[in-house]
Amino acid sequence: MIDVAAVKRDFPILSQRVRANRELIYLDSAATSQKPESVINAVSRFYQNTNAAIHRGAHALAEAATVEFESAREKIAHFIGAQSHEICFTKNATESINAVTYMFLNETIKAQRGIQVENPHFALQAGDEIVLTQMEHHANLVPWQELALKTGAELRFIPLNTEGRLDLSDLESIINNKTRVVSFVHQSNFLGTINPVNSIINRAKQVGALTLLDACQSVPHLTMNVKSIDVDFAVFSGHKMLGPLGVGVLYLKDPNSAPVFLTGGSMIEKVTLEKSTYAQAPQRFEAGTQAAAEVIGLAAAVDYLEQIGMEVIHRHELALTKLALEGLMQIPQVNIIGPTDLQERGGIISFTLADLHPHDVGQVLDEQGIAVRVGHHCAWPICTYFNVPATTRASFYLYNDEHDVEMLVSGVTRTLDYFGVS
C-alpha cells in the first residue's frame, strides 16, 4: 500500500490550487510526471555546491562533479538491470531513438562509399526491412520512416486488433530473414497496453535482427531488467519517472561494437588533423558537455521510486485503473479506446465521450481542476485505426488515489451535463 497523502506532501506542485481555487487533480503523468522535493533539491544542490564540467579539469569541483555524475549513472543503470558503461545520456527518449537510427544511417553511407564500417549489421541495403508496430508513438515511427527513405529499407508493421492489442498471428512472416531491426513500444502511451516483449524479441533473434524497446511508459511504472528480456537497445525519458526535464537514457547491450552517432569533444581517444579514434563506452556516446544536474536529479528520482518499490507502484496503479474503468464504463456515452480489462495493461485510459471533441472535454475537466491529456497523443496511426480524431487520456501514478479517480468519473458526468448530452 502507498500512503498517497504522505507521497503528495513530497510534491510541492500538487498542493497548489487552480481554476477558481480548485484542488489540482493531476492525471497527465504519461505526458510528464511531477517532481518530488528530493529531486528538486538534488538539482539545486548540484548547482549550489558542485557545478563544474564533468570529465574535464583537475580542480576540486570538477572532480566532485564527475564522481557525482558517474555515481548517478551507476544508480540509474542498476535500476534497469544494466551495467554503468551500457547506458549513455541524451536529452530524451526521442533523441535516443534518433541516435540509433543515425547509427544505421552513418554506417550505411560509409559502406556505400566502400569505407570499412565498425559493425556491418548496421549497414542497410535496399530491400532490408525494419519492423515496427501499429501502436508506436511518433518518436518511434518518424525516425525509422526517415531512415527507410534515406537507405531504401522498407517498413513493416505488426498490426493492432480491435481490443487495442498487437496481433501476433502473422509474426513469423512479418519478422523474417529480411528484417534487420525490430523497434517497438513496451507500454502504449495511448492504449495502456503492455506488449509481449519476450515473444517479439525471441522472434527477432531467430532471424538475427537487432531490437529496440521504447520503455518510456514502462520504466517509470514496472520492474525492468534489460538483461532478462535480452533487448539490444532500450530508451526512456527521465521526466516521466519523477526526474527532471532534459535527460534521457539509451541502453546498449553491446556498447563498444555500436557505431558512434554524435562526435566532438569528450568522446575521443586520439585526434589528429586527418582522423580520430573514439573512447570506450559510455564516453564514446556522450560528446560535449553533459546535463550533469539533470542526471543527478534522475538518480534522486530512482532513489524515490526504489524506496516505494516498483511492484508496489504497479499494483497501486492497476487498482486505480480498475476503479476508473469500472466508473467510466458505467457512463453510456464513454467509449474506451484500448483494453477494458487489466490483463497486460498499465495505468493509462483513453476514451471518447459521446460526439464531443476531446479538446472540449479536456477544457471542461480543466475548469474543474482535473488535468488530463487530449489529442492524438503523438500516435496518429492509432486514431486512424480506431476512426477517432483524438481522445481524452487519463494517466495515473504513485501520487494519485481513489479520490482522484472519483473526481475524474464525476467530472466526465458533469461535462456531459455542461454540454446538455443525455
Steps between C-alpha positions, in 0.01 A plus 500: 500500500612851421428775750389739228435788740862481615625464144306805385668708771832421330384671178475877552306561178213273605404726789417796281148610409392555141202636305300703753679348799424136420723215616735371232419148379804413288426213261756571228808314621534312171590837347729604784511412866520744786823528702549426868686748714796261527555521123463876494748528787751267333510721191525813711779358718709416195484857375559643846787273607654299218439674168785426258554332165533126553795295368694824451743685721692385803360743756291401798161596357561314174606189686198514731259561210644205306473266797140604565409466130651154465343387827165610358569302183568187704178542695287558190658206318436271798134609500448329163736209564785638290866575561609862513701492175191371315296820534560843356308820556304697242251780539197268470384166361426656161864596466600151613295338224634745244851415619447134415358584157806717434721205589335317212510799267865585564619144448284463189653810342852383582435155354359652182824694461711191550619601847548221750232530768520420871204262496367378162163414654422872508562546127161476328425419140194558285247230579608453862206523735433697819214367712291727725148470640179680417489653849828692500545853630618732225842498667533132411349536154619816327876439553466154342296645214787739434757221520303290252466796265874565505621141475240319289398274787132415534270534800274219617252509787363263759127585485253601768177322579172656609579438868803728474752219516755374248398224264793258500332236282722581201815587697722245326415651163539862611834440675690301240846452353488851349442661839798696630347675799177475701407812698188501715332653801486314832188674633286710268470865599158507331339166584675396821570161343810315622643311205637141497866597503644150522303366204609786274864500609530121473368509144741782410791297634398200288568706186801691636326839526591766754230619741415837654249542782323830560467477877380856571171384652635184663821593684313755720232247595630142477798300617738501202799277434655549159718193545213262563307619195827499301427809291777667297390859564256658744401864542314702761462859620573632847213745514239222489646331811512792747830626357588833339419603148783481249656163580442170323670162511620271225590145601733306268549127552833500316612863523856472372389337176232763432596782261536851638222740403609835647855619477707776658664566832517253788424192291838458334805286568745672265463781246722607213421736217425202277302263719376416848454192712231473762486429871346191652137500609326686644711810424506418127127580489508820708658772291500848650412624844244280669189603693657401831243662727215326319672161517558546873136599538398183316705294743308665784177400325625141486563516874144617557346229281710225653408610850135436418560197277411451135275201564311702759463788255373271225241336726386841619456626145310188396259546791433857389463390138247235598299756695514750214403246234204385709385856561542626145339194343186566702458821300326395174655784298858392582687287247829357625767482228720209600476203737207510742649245739818491708677230302842624393419869532617800695345810652400683182140533380403669173135563424255696291184656644184499290568710188686767697845596378764399757635857504161615630492218754849588619414867537195431715694253714775758539247753627426244773871476587548164325811489281479243219655473155296550183597446138656220298776452760771495231353175371293603202486153340312368804236771456472403134460133588223568751344772283513770765640853457654498848430376852499618857771321697532454874821352640574402858812494713611439855365836622142435382232342717139385492380855556674608177324222310165593650557861396577387145185290470277768651677760286411308184135489612506874568650554153201324345269721705691810391443419133143379557575145385267235634 
